[in-house]
Structure formats: structure tokens, C-alpha cells
Amino acid sequence: QVQLVESGGGLVQAGGSLRLSCVASGRTFSRCNMAWFRQAPGKAREFVAGIQWNGGSTVYGDSVKGRFTISRDNAKNTVYLQMTIPKPEDTAVYYCAADRRYYSNYVPVTLSQYDDWGQGTQVTVSS
């Protein structure tokens, strides 16, 4: 099991920027594809971005393409989400997730394909 702890959330103005971090415990982080999801009040949890275990491939949800960037540092067991030009509709709790199908070339975009989850970090974008 991979334990995940998110940080970096908070209040940001629309058009600003914010970087979220997710630190993983254990020795298997570098083998796992990772992703960020988010959940706004009253809405289903949705895929934001995913990255392959070696950083070789990234996938983004349509609503964040061109604005958010996912990256990882396997030496630090950390995955990041750089949020630029945030909008009020990006307000949500952001969750980090790990896919324990090691060394997979496929980055999943659905919740059920991720095995471990962090506790989430709140992001609020003011207009």
C-alpha cells in the first residue's frame, strides 16, 4: 500500500497560480502511475491529470488542459500539480491517487483503477 499526503491547497485568486504536492511513503512510488482527482461540493469526483511511473506520459482532463501541469520527482517520492490561470470552477478538494499496477504504460483516468488515495487538500479560487 502507498500512503499519500497532499499539501499546498488554499485560497487563490482567479488568474493566479498554485502548486499542489503529494508525498508518498514506501519504496514503490517510482513504479506507480499517479494521478490527481478533484471533487466539488455536490459533484462526483473527477479526473484532473495523470502521469506515468517514469514521467514519460501525461494525461489531462478536458477542463484543465493547457492550464494545469502534472509532474513528478521519483527521488523525492513526490507528484505535483501546477495550477495556472485557475478559475472559480476549479474550486474543489484535490486528491492524489496511486495505481499499483507497476510499470504500466497505461495511465488510467477512472477512479476505480486507482488503489491508494490521500486525504485531500482544499483549493478555493476566488473571482
C-alpha positions, 0 to 999 in steps of 0.5 A, a space after each residue: 500500500 502507498 500512503 499519500 499526503 497532499 499539501 499546498 491547497 488554499 485560497 487563490 485568486 482567479 488568474 493566479 497560480 498554485 502548486 499542489 504536492 503529494 508525498 508518498 511513503 514506501 519504496 514503490 512510488 517510482 513504479 506507480 502511475 499517479 494521478 490527481 482527482 478533484 471533487 466539488 461540493 455536490 459533484 462526483 469526483 473527477 479526473 484532473 491529470 495523470 502521469 506515468 511511473 517514469 514521467 514519460 506520459 501525461 494525461 489531462 482532463 478536458 477542463 484543465 488542459 493547457 492550464 494545469 501541469 502534472 509532474 513528478 520527482 521519483 527521488 523525492 517520492 513526490 507528484 505535483 500539480 501546477 495550477 495556472 490561470 485557475 478559475 472559480 470552477 476549479 474550486 474543489 478538494 484535490 486528491 492524489 491517487 496511486 495505481 499499483 499496477 507497476 510499470 504500466 504504460 497505461 495511465 488510467 483516468 477512472 477512479 476505480 483503477 486507482 488503489 491508494 488515495 490521500 486525504 485531500 487538500 482544499 483549493 478555493 479560487 476566488 473571482 
